[in-house]
Amino acid sequence: MGRGGEHHRRLDGQVAIVTGAARGLGLGVARRLVDDGARVVLADVDEAVHASADEIGGATGEVCDVADSAAVDRLVAGTVTRHGRLDILVANAGIGGGGPIVEMDNDAFRRLIAVNLEGVFFCCRAAARVMIPRRAGLLVTVGSIFGRDTPARSGAYGAAKAGVVALTQALAWELGPFGIRANCISPGHMATEMHWTALARRAAIERRTFEELRDEVRLSIPLGRHGVAEDIAGLVSFLASPDAAYITGQTINVDGGFQPR
Ligand SMILES: NC(=O)c1ccc[n+]([C@@H]2O[C@H](COP(=O)([O-])OP(=O)(O)OC[C@H]3O[C@@H](n4cnc5c(N)ncnc54)[C@H](O)[C@@H]3O)[C@@H](O)[C@H]2O)c1
C-alpha cells in the first residue's frame, strides 16, 4: 500500500484477454488478473460472459467463438482499440466430449479440433501479430493431462491438446526473438462443469454412480482433491511476473501430482 491509499499492483497498466472466461478455469484466471491490476477482456461463446465480467468488476465481456478466426481477429483488434495494447493472452476456451474413435463421425471429431486446437491457433496468431511490433507479450495456452496420456473415448480431445503443446513450443521459438514468451498450462482433474459432465457421462456408460467415480478420481490424486480455478490462476499470475522472465516453451502440469496409468 502506497501513500494516500494508492496500491501498486503487479500488472498495473497491462491488458489481458482470457478466452472461455464465462465460467470455470477461465473465470478464475480473469479474476486473478484483475486482482493483479490488469485490464481484462473476458471472451466466451456464451453470453453469460457479460454477467461474469460484471461480477468480477473492472472487466469487459465479449462474445466470441474462438473457432471463428474472423471473430477472434475482431476480438483482438477491438481490445487494442479500446485499451491501446495487449500484453497477455490466455487461450483457455475448450470443449470436452468425444467418444470411441470408431464410432465418431467427422463433425464431432472436427468440432473438438476446431475449438480446442484451431481456436488456440487463431487466438495466439492474432495476439502475436499485435505483440510483435511492441516486442513484448505473454501467450498462455491450456492443454490437458489427456494431451499427455489419452484415455479411451478422448481421442479427438487428446489429439487437440497434444497439438496445443506442439503449437506452444513452435510459438516459443518463433516469438522468443521478439521478447514474447509462450507456455502451456496442463490441468489435471479440475472441479468444473467440464469435468463433472465427463464424469456423469462415464458413470452412465460404466453403470456406476457419479459419486463413486468422483471419489475414485479424488483418491487417485496425490494431493487428495480436485483442482480449482485458483490453482491455474496462480500459475498464470506467476508466468506474467518478472520471476518467469526466462520461462518459455514449457508445458507445466497443474494436476495435484496425478500420474496416469
Ligand atoms: N476441467 C478439467 O478437468 C480440465 C482438465 C484439463 C484441461 N482442461 C481445459 O481447461 C480449459 C477450461 O475448461 P473448464 O474446465 O473451465 O471448462 P468449462 O466447460 O467449465 O468452461 C469452458 C468455457 O469455455 C467456453 N467455450 C466453449 N467453447 C468455446 C468457443 N468455441 N469459443 C469461446 N468460448 C468457448 C464455454 O462457454 C465455457 O464458458 C479447457 O481448455 C479445458 O479443455 C480442463
The ligand as an SDF file (V2000), in Angstrom:
LIG
                    3D

 44 48  0  0  0  0  0  0  0  0999 V2000
  -11.9470  -29.3710  -16.0810 N   0  0  0  0  0  0  0  0  0  0  0  0
  -10.9060  -30.1540  -16.2480 C   0  0  0  0  0  0  0  0  0  0  0  0
  -10.7660  -31.1680  -15.5500 O   0  0  0  0  0  0  0  0  0  0  0  0
   -9.8540  -29.8140  -17.2820 C   0  0  0  0  0  0  0  0  0  0  0  0
   -8.7460  -30.6480  -17.3330 C   0  0  0  0  0  0  0  0  0  0  0  0
   -7.7600  -30.3820  -18.2730 C   0  0  0  0  0  0  0  0  0  0  0  0
   -7.9070  -29.3040  -19.1310 C   0  0  0  0  0  0  0  0  0  0  0  0
   -8.9970  -28.5040  -19.0700 N   0  0  0  0  0  0  0  0  0  0  0  0
   -9.0880  -27.3980  -20.0220 C   0  0  0  0  0  0  0  0  0  0  0  0
   -9.2480  -26.1860  -19.3180 O   0  0  0  0  0  0  0  0  0  0  0  0
   -9.9580  -25.2530  -20.1320 C   0  0  0  0  0  0  0  0  0  0  0  0
  -11.1150  -24.6750  -19.3360 C   0  0  0  0  0  0  0  0  0  0  0  0
  -12.0020  -25.7310  -19.0160 O   0  0  0  0  0  0  0  0  0  0  0  0
  -13.0680  -25.6870  -17.8210 P   0  0  0  0  0  0  0  0  0  0  0  0
  -12.8550  -26.8950  -17.0280 O   0  0  0  0  0  0  0  0  0  0  0  0
  -13.0610  -24.3530  -17.1790 O   0  0  0  0  0  0  0  0  0  0  0  0
  -14.4020  -25.9250  -18.6970 O   0  0  0  0  0  0  0  0  0  0  0  0
  -15.8440  -25.2450  -18.6330 P   0  0  0  0  0  0  0  0  0  0  0  0
  -16.6630  -26.0560  -19.5710 O   0  0  0  0  0  0  0  0  0  0  0  0
  -16.3030  -25.0810  -17.2350 O   0  0  0  0  0  0  0  0  0  0  0  0
  -15.5930  -23.7860  -19.2420 O   0  0  0  0  0  0  0  0  0  0  0  0
  -15.1810  -23.6170  -20.5670 C   0  0  0  0  0  0  0  0  0  0  0  0
  -15.6320  -22.2670  -21.0720 C   0  0  0  0  0  0  0  0  0  0  0  0
  -15.2170  -22.1550  -22.4510 O   0  0  0  0  0  0  0  0  0  0  0  0
  -16.3120  -21.6490  -23.1990 C   0  0  0  0  0  0  0  0  0  0  0  0
  -16.2190  -22.0700  -24.5950 N   0  0  0  0  0  0  0  0  0  0  0  0
  -16.5100  -23.2830  -25.1200 C   0  0  0  0  0  0  0  0  0  0  0  0
  -16.3660  -23.2680  -26.4390 N   0  0  0  0  0  0  0  0  0  0  0  0
  -15.9980  -22.0140  -26.7770 C   0  0  0  0  0  0  0  0  0  0  0  0
  -15.7230  -21.3730  -28.0100 C   0  0  0  0  0  0  0  0  0  0  0  0
  -15.8300  -22.0350  -29.1740 N   0  0  0  0  0  0  0  0  0  0  0  0
  -15.3610  -20.0680  -28.0000 N   0  0  0  0  0  0  0  0  0  0  0  0
  -15.2810  -19.3950  -26.8310 C   0  0  0  0  0  0  0  0  0  0  0  0
  -15.5350  -19.9490  -25.6310 N   0  0  0  0  0  0  0  0  0  0  0  0
  -15.8950  -21.2400  -25.6140 C   0  0  0  0  0  0  0  0  0  0  0  0
  -17.5520  -22.2070  -22.5160 C   0  0  0  0  0  0  0  0  0  0  0  0
  -18.7140  -21.4690  -22.8560 O   0  0  0  0  0  0  0  0  0  0  0  0
  -17.1470  -22.0950  -21.0470 C   0  0  0  0  0  0  0  0  0  0  0  0
  -17.5010  -20.8380  -20.5120 O   0  0  0  0  0  0  0  0  0  0  0  0
  -10.3610  -26.0160  -21.3810 C   0  0  0  0  0  0  0  0  0  0  0  0
   -9.4540  -25.7630  -22.4210 O   0  0  0  0  0  0  0  0  0  0  0  0
  -10.2610  -27.4670  -20.9470 C   0  0  0  0  0  0  0  0  0  0  0  0
  -10.0500  -28.3400  -22.0290 O   0  0  0  0  0  0  0  0  0  0  0  0
   -9.9840  -28.7420  -18.1550 C   0  0  0  0  0  0  0  0  0  0  0  0
  1  2  1  0
  2  3  2  0
  2  4  1  0
  4  5  1  0
  4 44  2  0
  5  6  2  0
  6  7  1  0
  7  8  2  0
  8  9  1  0
  8 44  1  0
  9 10  1  0
  9 42  1  0
 10 11  1  0
 11 12  1  0
 11 40  1  0
 12 13  1  0
 13 14  1  0
 14 15  2  0
 14 16  1  0
 14 17  1  0
 17 18  1  0
 18 19  2  0
 18 20  1  0
 18 21  1  0
 21 22  1  0
 22 23  1  0
 23 24  1  0
 23 38  1  0
 24 25  1  0
 25 26  1  0
 25 36  1  0
 26 27  1  0
 26 35  1  0
 27 28  2  0
 28 29  1  0
 29 30  1  0
 29 35  2  0
 30 31  1  0
 30 32  2  0
 32 33  1  0
 33 34  2  0
 34 35  1  0
 36 37  1  0
 36 38  1  0
 38 39  1  0
 40 41  1  0
 40 42  1  0
 42 43  1  0
M  CHG  2   8   1  16  -1
M  END
$$$$
